[in-house]
Amino acid sequence: MSDAPTPAAHTSAHTIPLPQATERMRAQATASYEADHDEVNRVLLLYSGGLDTSVMLKWIQEEYDAEIVTLTVNLGQPGEDYEVVEGKARMLGAVETFTVDAREEFARDYIVPAIKANAIYGSGYPLFTALGRPLIAKLAVEYARRAGCDTIAHGCTGKGNDQVRIESTIATLAPELKIIAPVRSWAMGRDEEIAYARAHGIPVKGGTEAAPYSIDDNLWGRSSEGKWIEDLSHAPTDDVFQLVTRPEEAPDEPEVVTVTFEEGVPVALNGERLGLVELLERAAEIGMRHGVGIVDHIEDRIVGLKVRDIYEVPAATIILTAHQELERLVGTIHQNQFKPQLDRQWAYLVYAGLWWEPLREDLDAYMESVNRRVSGTIGLKLYKGSVRVVTRESANAVYDAQLATFAESGGLFSQQASPGFIELWSLQSRMAWRLHHVDDGQ
Ligand code: ARG
């Protein structure tokens, strides 16, 4: 490891490159909700157990001489051991530690509305992080109040959308609480952080020279950022895929999976009724096996930057594909033309960190109304990364096999009426064509 640059010239062995609490290093509050140095006494830290938030746990104690209460939120991050995370928090000096299993709430109140809105941002991001942040921040508010904290600390950088989502949630729900975001203000580089961690007995996973990908994951998907991903000319290296089997290694036999919905909510897989969380986990497993849900995405962040993300979203790919198909089957041509515009607006609002904006409630009311009819079953064939709809079934389908095959059946549809329709349907276009092309070919 290279020697980290030292911001303060004379540092004792003990305080290595830690940016000292000098005026120079001290973050200036820009927004009203940011804490001034003296206001920080008891801090609720959103703690993941990773390097950034572990360094924060120590750093805040030193920098502010404050007590730390940690909150770790389980949104279905695969393979996380929350007891280990809590133990680590206590070991690093947290005076109280909380872990909340928020999977049910996340699925019911955040993922389900996203399904009803077919929520995709850009060209394939199903918003799993964007959906999780307002819930995490809402829980931070609840636990900060419960534990008598004056300040909430999070580990977001100043380059991403997550700071926007978390801080706007806290500022909306709890104007009395202050916020600090040390990673945004402490000016430590990766090497300095690792040196700081070493000097403070914070376990550092893996090698130091190879910085890991920046990962965020939950029930609805997983993102990787950083390293070669920032090089747009670099095709994905296999080690980035920790969830989804590479399509070329997926089984040679396709698998058909059916998803059943009631009023827009997925309730069964392959005919088996399952609770939401389990259904989403199972859908992810099936998709992962077949290489489904890899997205290589260039994204317009709301903070201005363009960023490339590698997403693994097996559950979302299966469920959203099925939902959208069923919704279109039960909708009229007019509804089906209109809803994608609102879907897009919903996704943008949530991406942009405005979960609590009343427009979302307005949009949700429309989504609810449409989804009252979205009941039925869609069959999907999964094969080496692809998902293709193969069967559809719904009592609400605006579809009649008789009408489509037998011209005169039932009197609702008549082929004889078609020429009259075409004459009127094309009337204005024909008139305009004549006007605009009056001189053509003469
Ligand atoms: N780009 C995505 C978003 O803005 C994913 C962010 C992942 N967050 C993270 N801290 N790694 O929602």
Boltz pocket constraint, residues with backbone or C-beta under 6 A from the ligand:
constraints:
  - pocket:
      binder: B
      contacts: [[A, 127], [A, 129], [A, 130], [A, 160], [A, 161], [A, 162], [A, 214], [A, 215], [A, 216], [A, 223], [A, 225], [A, 299], [A, 309], [A, 351]]
      max_distance: 6.0
